[in-house]
Structure formats: C-alpha cells, structure tokens
Amino acid sequence: MLNKKINNATLWDKIRKLRELIKLEIEFKERICWNCGKGLNIYDFMSDNVYYSPEYILRLWQASVLQFHCCDCFKNLKIDELKNIEQELGKRCCLFCNKSMDIYQFSKINSDLKIYELKILWLDRNYELFCDNLCKRKYYKKYYDFLYKIKNKK
C-alpha cells in the first residue's frame, strides 16, 4: 500500500507550476461534472491527484475525450461500487479479535486504496483482515512471540 501523504510545500510548488502552465495555454478548458453539471476546479483536481506532475494534470484536464466527476458524484460512484462488493461478500471478521466488519468499515480503514484494490483484498478469504491497526499489531506481536518461543526451545 502506498502512503498518500504529501508535504504541503510540495503541493504548493506543484500548484505554482500549474498556474504558470495554465497562463501559457491558448484555450484553457472550463470543466463541469458530466453527471450533475457542477463546475470543477483544476486545483482541486491537482490536490486529489498529487502524485501526477502539473504537466500531466493539465494534459488530462485539456483532453477532449475525458470527462470528470465532482467530488460528490465520485463519492456516490464509490458507494455504488461498495454495494456491488457487499453483494458478493457481506461480512468478514477481524483475524485477531473476531469482530465482524463490513466492506464500508474496511474501506474507511483502508481509505488509501482504490476500489479495485479494496475488492481484491475483501474477496480474498486468505487476506489477513484486521478491524484496526491495534488488532493488527497485537496479532503480529503474538505471532512473533510464538515463533520466538519455538525457536528458543530448540
């Protein structure tokens, strides 16, 4: 899993660079959500896609074959996808505490994952699923303590 945190200074540098590129653009596209018609902002688009370069963001924004969702419509899309996953497998249990959880709780814990990644992990019954990081740490501590004891008995 990728850690999706970015330094604010880095983001502001990218925004500054994007502003310079937009000034050079002959016909800068105004974008609206293709679903609801709400106006979109390229800087919001940049902050949601921080790992892309300003040049690539502008190229995507200006592409005539691409359409974009606003944040609200995108969230609704995600909810619809989660409902589809839920129909395939409704509940799973934490490997450590055996607490029951659903795909919505799992997606909140793993908010950095994309929908297809959530689906792969959720539907893989061999994937070690935990309800939170504390359970995950406790499980592995107990597991490694067990291995350590076995190793020392020999």
C-alpha positions in Angstrom: 0.0 0.0 0.0 1.1 3.5 -0.8 1.3 6.2 1.8 -0.6 9.0 0.2 0.6 11.9 2.4 2.3 14.8 0.7 4.2 17.7 2.0 2.2 21.0 1.8 5.2 22.8 0.3 5.5 20.2 -2.4 1.8 20.6 -3.2 2.1 24.4 -3.4 5.1 24.2 -5.7 3.1 22.0 -8.0 0.2 24.4 -7.9 2.5 27.3 -8.7 3.9 25.4 -11.6 0.4 24.5 -12.8 -0.6 28.2 -12.7 2.4 29.0 -14.9 1.4 26.3 -17.4 -2.2 27.5 -17.5 -1.1 31.0 -18.4 0.7 29.6 -21.4 -2.4 27.7 -22.5 -4.2 29.3 -25.5 -7.6 27.9 -24.7 -7.9 26.7 -21.1 -10.9 24.4 -20.7 -13.6 25.2 -18.1 -14.8 21.8 -16.8 -18.1 20.7 -15.3 -19.1 17.4 -13.7 -20.5 15.3 -16.5 -23.0 13.8 -14.1 -24.5 16.8 -12.3 -23.1 19.8 -14.2 -21.3 21.4 -11.1 -18.3 23.5 -12.0 -14.9 21.8 -11.4 -11.6 23.4 -10.3 -8.3 22.2 -11.7 -6.5 22.9 -8.4 -8.9 20.6 -6.5 -8.2 18.0 -9.3 -4.5 18.5 -8.7 -4.8 18.1 -4.9 -6.8 14.9 -5.4 -4.1 13.6 -7.7 -1.0 14.7 -6.0 1.3 12.1 -7.5 0.9 13.4 -11.0 3.0 16.2 -12.4 1.5 19.5 -13.1 2.1 18.9 -16.8 0.3 15.6 -16.8 -2.7 17.2 -14.8 -3.0 19.9 -17.4 -2.8 17.4 -20.2 -5.6 15.3 -18.6 -7.7 18.4 -17.9 -7.4 19.7 -21.5 -8.1 16.2 -23.1 -11.3 16.4 -25.1 -12.0 12.7 -24.7 -12.0 12.7 -20.9 -14.9 13.7 -18.6 -14.7 14.2 -14.8 -16.9 13.8 -11.8 -17.2 16.3 -9.0 -16.3 15.0 -5.5 -19.9 14.3 -4.5 -20.7 12.3 -7.7 -17.4 10.5 -7.3 -18.3 9.5 -3.7 -21.7 8.2 -4.9 -19.9 6.2 -7.6 -17.7 4.7 -4.8 -20.7 3.8 -2.7 -22.4 2.1 -5.7 -19.2 0.0 -6.2 -19.0 -0.8 -2.5 -22.6 -2.0 -2.6 -21.7 -4.4 -5.5 -18.8 -5.8 -3.5 -21.0 -6.2 -0.4 -23.4 -8.3 -2.5 -20.6 -10.7 -3.3 -19.4 -10.9 0.4 -21.3 -9.1 3.1 -19.3 -9.6 6.3 -15.7 -10.6 7.3 -14.1 -11.0 10.7 -11.0 -9.4 12.2 -8.3 -12.1 12.4 -7.3 -11.0 15.9 -10.5 -10.1 17.8 -13.0 -11.8 15.5 -15.1 -8.6 15.4 -17.5 -8.6 12.4 -17.0 -5.9 9.8 -18.5 -4.9 6.5 -16.9 -3.5 3.3 -17.7 0.1 4.4 -15.7 -0.2 7.6 -12.9 -1.9 5.7 -12.9 0.9 3.1 -12.6 3.5 5.9 -9.7 1.8 7.5 -8.0 1.4 4.1 -9.0 4.8 2.6 -5.8 5.0 0.6 -6.8 2.0 -1.5 -8.6 2.3 -4.8 -12.0 0.4 -5.3 -10.5 -2.4 -7.3 -7.8 -2.9 -4.6 -10.4 -3.0 -1.9 -12.4 -5.5 -3.9 -9.4 -7.8 -4.4 -8.5 -7.8 -0.7 -12.0 -8.0 0.6 -12.9 -11.0 -1.6 -9.6 -12.8 -0.9 -10.6 -15.0 2.0 -6.9 -15.7 2.7 -6.1 -12.0 3.2 -5.4 -11.2 6.8 -8.1 -8.7 7.7 -8.0 -6.6 10.8 -10.6 -4.2 12.2 -7.9 -1.6 13.1 -4.2 -1.1 13.4 -4.1 -2.0 17.1 -5.5 -5.5 16.3 -3.0 -5.9 13.6 -0.1 -5.0 15.9 -1.4 -7.3 18.6 -1.8 -10.2 16.2 1.7 -9.9 14.8 3.2 -9.4 18.3 1.5 -12.6 19.5 2.6 -14.4 16.3 6.2 -13.4 16.5 6.3 -14.1 20.3 5.1 -17.6 19.5 7.8 -18.1 16.8 10.4 -16.7 19.2 9.4 -19.3 21.9 9.5 -22.1 19.4 13.0 -21.0 18.2 14.3 -20.8 21.8 13.1 -24.3 22.7 15.4 -25.8 20.1 
